[in-house]
Amino acid sequence: MASATGIDRPRLFGRADIEIRTTLGVAALAWLWLALVPAPSLHWPAMVLAMMLPTLVPQIAHVRARSFADRRSRAALLFVLPYLLAWLVAGALAAFLLAPVLHQTVFAPLACLCAAVWQFSPQKRSALRKCHSRPVLAAFGPSADRDVLIFGLTYARDCITSCLPMMLVMLGTHDFAVMIFLTVIILSERAVLRPDPRASAFTLLLTALALTALAHAPHHLLLLYKDICHAGI
């Protein structure tokens, strides 16, 4: 319900929450595109839209609640755009620095192991706690635009610090099931007010083992085929 100031209390999926529905709609389209269109050059941008946009629902609800009705869509856009831009820059930089090893079969399993170790770091826990923070935002005027832009950039910084090691796994594999798996981990961490990222580390270790097995499966099958041929079966 709107207050006398024209600012709503935080709520999700109300009748007028067009910004949240649009965000989730774009994420759904990105998932569909990734499932149907093999385009490696656009994999990172589409993956960021699919995996990270759903995590923004509480933040967009906060931005809406702290904005007057006639500027809510603008405020949400000013929050989301710098957030996405930061992720695109981070992905481009990571791809450039890791280019020599990205196509090695061991990259994805090693990235999973590194992400699992990162889960135990104080930097990870600190960044994840900051992802749950809700700053005070001005309701109107240039201050409101500035506050929302800063919120988008600072949230992107904390989100990248928390999630980039997991997202780097997807630079080494375009496996759709792995992407779903990592998205569940990320969303589960955001759903709990005081999450324990160490619990996700064991899941990442299992993912690393599975990816290692898949990476070496063709080699083992080839050896088996040679043994069969050598035995004359």
SULDAHU-V605255 format. One line per field, one symbol per residue. phi: phi as a letter, one per 20 degrees, with the letter a starting at -180 (. if undefined). psi: psi as a letter, one per 30 degrees, with the letter a starting at -180 (. if undefined). burial: # if it has 16 or more other ideal C-beta (glycine too) atoms within 10 Angstrom, else .. A space follows every 10 residues. Layout:
phi = ???
psi = ???
burial = ???
This chain:
phi = .fefendefg bdmffeefff ffgfffffff fffffddecg fdffgfffff eegffegfff fffffecfgf cfffffffef ffffgfffff fffffffegf dgeffeffff ffffffffge ffffffffff fefcffcfeb ngffffffff gfffffgfff gfdggfffgf febdffffff gffffffffe fdfcfdffff ffffffffff fffffeggff ffffffffff fmf
psi = kkaffgkllk lkhlegheee eeeeeeeeee eeeeffjjie fgeeeeeeee efefffeeee eeeefgklef geeeeeefee eeeeeeeeee eeeeeeegef fegkffeeee eeeeeeeeff kfeeeeeeef fgljlkkkfl aeeeeeeeee eeeeeeeeee eefeeeffef ffkgkeeeee eeeeeeeeef fkeiljffef eeeeeeeeee eeeeefeeee eeeeeeeeee fg.
burial = ......##.. ......#.## .###..#..# #..#...... ..######## ########## #######... ##..###### .###.##..# #..#...... .#....#### ###.##.##. ...##.##.. #.....#.#. ...#..###. ##.###.### ########## ###....##. ###.##..## ....#.#..# #.###.##.# ##..#..... .......... ...
